[in-house]
Amino acid sequence: VGRSPIDRVGPLEWTMASLVGAVDAERRGGLARCSRALVSVSDKTGLVEFARSLRELGVELVSTGGTAAVLRSASLEVVDVASVTGFPEMLGGRVKTLHPKVHGGVLFVRGNADHEKAVLERGVTAIDLVVVNLYPFEDAVARGEGREVAVENIDIGGPALLRSAAKNHRDVCVASEPASHYAAVLADLRTHGGHTTFALRRRLATDAFHLTAHYDAAIAHWFLLEEGSPSRDRDRGGKQRGGKKRLVDDDDDDKESEDKVVKDK
């Protein structure tokens, strides 16, 4: 409990971590300003406190549906992601952030003349911090929910955002675990005058890739079982070394009723 995913990884994940750490080695220790954060979470543990601290540090908040509603109820100023994309959330929330003005703002390389020209021409604004956790797929399966509910708990936009931010960790920070990441991000911002360090961004990128790898493996394993196929190698099929990872705490005060298909981000 309370351990970062990086403390639980095996040889394959350590190889991934090494590859991530090898990128732009000359910029290790480099600082990246954090002016704008995209916040879209299923597990809202510690959300309001974290967001309030970000606002106090001058960080603009962009958010989606249920997350934005929680922040506004706490009297925090929030920009709806739909006002950024110029496109409303649709399909019952299946499509919120899958848009070039979101992913372009995360993925463009700061200091790259071609990238900066492209985002300027298309009105894309930089997103420097991605705060995302995922629909609780494993919880839905563990409760014995039917196929429809399980499928609706397969997050699409969340993993895409985590991977985009983690890929561009030279410039962008990603926070995917409330328990350990929020405090680390705030500590960096306060220590370095509104900037994050490369060391933190690299570590949180590794955590994000580990989370999405585990999440997809759990989904793949469930599909195998649904098909009645042999489980094959259970490590590949989604059973995490060291025990099952819970994406949402069972005793979360903000947990909605179990008959709801998905938590509202």
Contacts in CASP RR format, 6 or more apart in sequence:
PFRMAT RR
TARGET T0000
AUTHOR 0000-0000-0000
METHOD contacts of the structure
MODEL  1
VGRSPIDRVGPLEWTMASLVGAVDAERRGGLARCSRALVSVSDKTGLVEF
ARSLRELGVELVSTGGTAAVLRSASLEVVDVASVTGFPEMLGGRVKTLHP
KVHGGVLFVRGNADHEKAVLERGVTAIDLVVVNLYPFEDAVARGEGREVA
VENIDIGGPALLRSAAKNHRDVCVASEPASHYAAVLADLRTHGGHTTFAL
RRRLATDAFHLTAHYDAAIAHWFLLEEGSPSRDRDRGGKQRGGKKRLVDD
DDDDKESEDKVVKDK
2 179 0 8 1.000
2 180 0 8 1.000
4 177 0 8 1.000
4 180 0 8 1.000
4 203 0 8 1.000
4 207 0 8 1.000
5 177 0 8 1.000
5 206 0 8 1.000
5 207 0 8 1.000
5 210 0 8 1.000
5 211 0 8 1.000
5 214 0 8 1.000
5 245 0 8 1.000
6 17 0 8 1.000
6 203 0 8 1.000
6 206 0 8 1.000
6 207 0 8 1.000
6 210 0 8 1.000
8 240 0 8 1.000
8 241 0 8 1.000
8 242 0 8 1.000
9 17 0 8 1.000
9 210 0 8 1.000
10 241 0 8 1.000
13 206 0 8 1.000
13 210 0 8 1.000
13 213 0 8 1.000
16 206 0 8 1.000
16 209 0 8 1.000
16 210 0 8 1.000
16 213 0 8 1.000
17 206 0 8 1.000
20 166 0 8 1.000
20 169 0 8 1.000
20 202 0 8 1.000
20 205 0 8 1.000
20 206 0 8 1.000
20 209 0 8 1.000
21 202 0 8 1.000
21 206 0 8 1.000
23 169 0 8 1.000
23 170 0 8 1.000
24 170 0 8 1.000
24 198 0 8 1.000
27 170 0 8 1.000
27 198 0 8 1.000
28 198 0 8 1.000
28 199 0 8 1.000
28 202 0 8 1.000
29 197 0 8 1.000
29 198 0 8 1.000
29 199 0 8 1.000
30 197 0 8 1.000
30 198 0 8 1.000
31 192 0 8 1.000
31 195 0 8 1.000
31 196 0 8 1.000
31 197 0 8 1.000
31 198 0 8 1.000
32 110 0 8 1.000
32 128 0 8 1.000
32 170 0 8 1.000
32 171 0 8 1.000
32 172 0 8 1.000
32 173 0 8 1.000
32 195 0 8 1.000
32 196 0 8 1.000
32 198 0 8 1.000
32 201 0 8 1.000
33 128 0 8 1.000
33 194 0 8 1.000
33 195 0 8 1.000
34 57 0 8 1.000
34 59 0 8 1.000
34 128 0 8 1.000
34 129 0 8 1.000
34 173 0 8 1.000
34 189 0 8 1.000
34 194 0 8 1.000
34 195 0 8 1.000
34 196 0 8 1.000
35 58 0 8 1.000
35 59 0 8 1.000
35 60 0 8 1.000
35 126 0 8 1.000
35 128 0 8 1.000
36 59 0 8 1.000
36 60 0 8 1.000
36 62 0 8 1.000
36 125 0 8 1.000
36 126 0 8 1.000
36 127 0 8 1.000
36 128 0 8 1.000
36 129 0 8 1.000
37 54 0 8 1.000
37 59 0 8 1.000
37 60 0 8 1.000
37 61 0 8 1.000
37 62 0 8 1.000
37 127 0 8 1.000
37 128 0 8 1.000
37 129 0 8 1.000
37 130 0 8 1.000
37 131 0 8 1.000
38 62 0 8 1.000
38 63 0 8 1.000
38 81 0 8 1.000
38 97 0 8 1.000
38 102 0 8 1.000
38 106 0 8 1.000
38 127 0 8 1.000
38 129 0 8 1.000
38 130 0 8 1.000
38 131 0 8 1.000
38 132 0 8 1.000
38 161 0 8 1.000
39 47 0 8 1.000
39 51 0 8 1.000
39 61 0 8 1.000
39 62 0 8 1.000
39 63 0 8 1.000
39 64 0 8 1.000
39 67 0 8 1.000
39 71 0 8 1.000
39 131 0 8 1.000
39 132 0 8 1.000
40 63 0 8 1.000
40 64 0 8 1.000
40 67 0 8 1.000
40 81 0 8 1.000
40 96 0 8 1.000
40 97 0 8 1.000
40 131 0 8 1.000
40 132 0 8 1.000
40 158 0 8 1.000
40 161 0 8 1.000
40 265 0 8 1.000
41 47 0 8 1.000
41 67 0 8 1.000
41 131 0 8 1.000
41 132 0 8 1.000
41 133 0 8 1.000
41 178 0 8 1.000
41 265 0 8 1.000
42 133 0 8 1.000
42 134 0 8 1.000
42 135 0 8 1.000
42 136 0 8 1.000
42 155 0 8 1.000
42 247 0 8 1.000
42 248 0 8 1.000
42 262 0 8 1.000
42 263 0 8 1.000
42 265 0 8 1.000
43 133 0 8 1.000
43 136 0 8 1.000
43 178 0 8 1.000
43 247 0 8 1.000
43 248 0 8 1.000
43 249 0 8 1.000
43 252 0 8 1.000
43 254 0 8 1.000
43 263 0 8 1.000
44 67 0 8 1.000
44 70 0 8 1.000
44 252 0 8 1.000
44 254 0 8 1.000
45 178 0 8 1.000
45 179 0 8 1.000
45 249 0 8 1.000
45 252 0 8 1.000
45 254 0 8 1.000
46 178 0 8 1.000
46 182 0 8 1.000
47 67 0 8 1.000
47 70 0 8 1.000
47 71 0 8 1.000
47 178 0 8 1.000
48 70 0 8 1.000
48 71 0 8 1.000
48 74 0 8 1.000
48 76 0 8 1.000
49 182 0 8 1.000
50 131 0 8 1.000
50 178 0 8 1.000
50 182 0 8 1.000
50 185 0 8 1.000
50 186 0 8 1.000
51 61 0 8 1.000
51 71 0 8 1.000
51 74 0 8 1.000
51 76 0 8 1.000
52 74 0 8 1.000
52 76 0 8 1.000
53 186 0 8 1.000
54 61 0 8 1.000
54 129 0 8 1.000
54 186 0 8 1.000
54 189 0 8 1.000
55 61 0 8 1.000
55 76 0 8 1.000
55 77 0 8 1.000
57 186 0 8 1.000
57 189 0 8 1.000
57 190 0 8 1.000
57 194 0 8 1.000
59 128 0 8 1.000
59 129 0 8 1.000
59 189 0 8 1.000
60 79 0 8 1.000
61 71 0 8 1.000
61 76 0 8 1.000
61 77 0 8 1.000
61 78 0 8 1.000
61 79 0 8 1.000
62 78 0 8 1.000
62 79 0 8 1.000
62 80 0 8 1.000
62 81 0 8 1.000
62 84 0 8 1.000
62 127 0 8 1.000
63 71 0 8 1.000
63 78 0 8 1.000
63 79 0 8 1.000
63 80 0 8 1.000
63 81 0 8 1.000
64 80 0 8 1.000
64 81 0 8 1.000
64 89 0 8 1.000
64 96 0 8 1.000
64 97 0 8 1.000
64 265 0 8 1.000
65 80 0 8 1.000
65 89 0 8 1.000
65 96 0 8 1.000
65 264 0 8 1.000
65 265 0 8 1.000
66 264 0 8 1.000
66 265 0 8 1.000
67 265 0 8 1.000
68 78 0 8 1.000
68 80 0 8 1.000
68 81 0 8 1.000
70 254 0 8 1.000
71 78 0 8 1.000
72 78 0 8 1.000
81 89 0 8 1.000
81 96 0 8 1.000
81 97 0 8 1.000
81 102 0 8 1.000
82 88 0 8 1.000
82 89 0 8 1.000
84 101 0 8 1.000
84 102 0 8 1.000
84 125 0 8 1.000
85 97 0 8 1.000
85 99 0 8 1.000
85 101 0 8 1.000
85 102 0 8 1.000
86 101 0 8 1.000
87 99 0 8 1.000
89 95 0 8 1.000
89 96 0 8 1.000
93 265 0 8 1.000
94 156 0 8 1.000
96 157 0 8 1.000
96 265 0 8 1.000
97 103 0 8 1.000
97 157 0 8 1.000
97 158 0 8 1.000
97 160 0 8 1.000
97 161 0 8 1.000
98 156 0 8 1.000
98 157 0 8 1.000
98 160 0 8 1.000
100 122 0 8 1.000
100 124 0 8 1.000
101 122 0 8 1.000
101 123 0 8 1.000
101 124 0 8 1.000
101 125 0 8 1.000
102 127 0 8 1.000
102 161 0 8 1.000
103 160 0 8 1.000
103 161 0 8 1.000
103 164 0 8 1.000
104 119 0 8 1.000
104 124 0 8 1.000
105 119 0 8 1.000
105 124 0 8 1.000
105 125 0 8 1.000
105 126 0 8 1.000
105 127 0 8 1.000
106 127 0 8 1.000
106 130 0 8 1.000
106 161 0 8 1.000
106 164 0 8 1.000
106 165 0 8 1.000
106 168 0 8 1.000
106 172 0 8 1.000
107 164 0 8 1.000
107 167 0 8 1.000
107 168 0 8 1.000
108 115 0 8 1.000
108 116 0 8 1.000
108 118 0 8 1.000
108 119 0 8 1.000
108 124 0 8 1.000
108 126 0 8 1.000
108 168 0 8 1.000
109 115 0 8 1.000
109 168 0 8 1.000
109 170 0 8 1.000
109 171 0 8 1.000
110 116 0 8 1.000
110 126 0 8 1.000
110 170 0 8 1.000
110 171 0 8 1.000
118 124 0 8 1.000
119 125 0 8 1.000
119 126 0 8 1.000
127 172 0 8 1.000
128 171 0 8 1.000
128 172 0 8 1.000
128 173 0 8 1.000
129 172 0 8 1.000
129 173 0 8 1.000
129 174 0 8 1.000
129 175 0 8 1.000
129 185 0 8 1.000
129 196 0 8 1.000
130 161 0 8 1.000
130 162 0 8 1.000
130 164 0 8 1.000
130 165 0 8 1.000
130 172 0 8 1.000
130 173 0 8 1.000
130 174 0 8 1.000
130 175 0 8 1.000
131 174 0 8 1.000
131 175 0 8 1.000
132 158 0 8 1.000
132 161 0 8 1.000
132 162 0 8 1.000
132 165 0 8 1.000
132 174 0 8 1.000
132 175 0 8 1.000
132 176 0 8 1.000
133 176 0 8 1.000
133 177 0 8 1.000
133 178 0 8 1.000
133 247 0 8 1.000
133 248 0 8 1.000
134 155 0 8 1.000
134 158 0 8 1.000
134 159 0 8 1.000
134 162 0 8 1.000
134 176 0 8 1.000
134 211 0 8 1.000
134 215 0 8 1.000
134 247 0 8 1.000
135 152 0 8 1.000
135 153 0 8 1.000
135 154 0 8 1.000
135 155 0 8 1.000
135 247 0 8 1.000
135 262 0 8 1.000
135 263 0 8 1.000
135 265 0 8 1.000
136 153 0 8 1.000
136 247 0 8 1.000
136 248 0 8 1.000
136 263 0 8 1.000
137 150 0 8 1.000
137 153 0 8 1.000
137 154 0 8 1.000
137 155 0 8 1.000
137 215 0 8 1.000
137 218 0 8 1.000
137 219 0 8 1.000
137 222 0 8 1.000
137 247 0 8 1.000
138 218 0 8 1.000
138 244 0 8 1.000
138 245 0 8 1.000
138 246 0 8 1.000
138 247 0 8 1.000
139 153 0 8 1.000
139 246 0 8 1.000
139 247 0 8 1.000
139 248 0 8 1.000
139 250 0 8 1.000
140 149 0 8 1.000
140 150 0 8 1.000
140 153 0 8 1.000
141 150 0 8 1.000
141 218 0 8 1.000
141 222 0 8 1.000
143 258 0 8 1.000
145 153 0 8 1.000
145 258 0 8 1.000
147 226 0 8 1.000
148 261 0 8 1.000
149 261 0 8 1.000
150 222 0 8 1.000
152 261 0 8 1.000
152 262 0 8 1.000
153 261 0 8 1.000
153 262 0 8 1.000
154 219 0 8 1.000
155 215 0 8 1.000
159 212 0 8 1.000
159 215 0 8 1.000
159 216 0 8 1.000
162 174 0 8 1.000
162 176 0 8 1.000
162 208 0 8 1.000
162 209 0 8 1.000
162 211 0 8 1.000
162 212 0 8 1.000
163 208 0 8 1.000
163 209 0 8 1.000
163 212 0 8 1.000
164 172 0 8 1.000
165 172 0 8 1.000
165 173 0 8 1.000
165 174 0 8 1.000
165 205 0 8 1.000
165 208 0 8 1.000
166 174 0 8 1.000
166 204 0 8 1.000
166 205 0 8 1.000
166 206 0 8 1.000
166 208 0 8 1.000
166 209 0 8 1.000
167 205 0 8 1.000
169 198 0 8 1.000
169 201 0 8 1.000
169 202 0 8 1.000
169 204 0 8 1.000
169 205 0 8 1.000
170 198 0 8 1.000
170 201 0 8 1.000
172 201 0 8 1.000
173 185 0 8 1.000
173 188 0 8 1.000
173 196 0 8 1.000
173 200 0 8 1.000
173 201 0 8 1.000
173 204 0 8 1.000
174 201 0 8 1.000
174 204 0 8 1.000
174 205 0 8 1.000
174 208 0 8 1.000
175 181 0 8 1.000
175 182 0 8 1.000
175 185 0 8 1.000
175 204 0 8 1.000
176 204 0 8 1.000
176 207 0 8 1.000
176 208 0 8 1.000
176 211 0 8 1.000
177 207 0 8 1.000
177 211 0 8 1.000
181 204 0 8 1.000
181 207 0 8 1.000
184 200 0 8 1.000
184 204 0 8 1.000
185 196 0 8 1.000
185 200 0 8 1.000
185 204 0 8 1.000
188 195 0 8 1.000
188 196 0 8 1.000
188 197 0 8 1.000
188 200 0 8 1.000
189 195 0 8 1.000
189 196 0 8 1.000
214 238 0 8 1.000
214 240 0 8 1.000
214 245 0 8 1.000
215 247 0 8 1.000
217 236 0 8 1.000
217 237 0 8 1.000
217 238 0 8 1.000
218 237 0 8 1.000
218 238 0 8 1.000
220 237 0 8 1.000
220 238 0 8 1.000
221 231 0 8 1.000
221 234 0 8 1.000
221 237 0 8 1.000
221 238 0 8 1.000
221 239 0 8 1.000
224 230 0 8 1.000
224 231 0 8 1.000
224 232 0 8 1.000
224 237 0 8 1.000
225 231 0 8 1.000
231 237 0 8 1.000
235 241 0 8 1.000
248 255 0 8 1.000
248 263 0 8 1.000
249 255 0 8 1.000
256 263 0 8 1.000
256 264 0 8 1.000
END
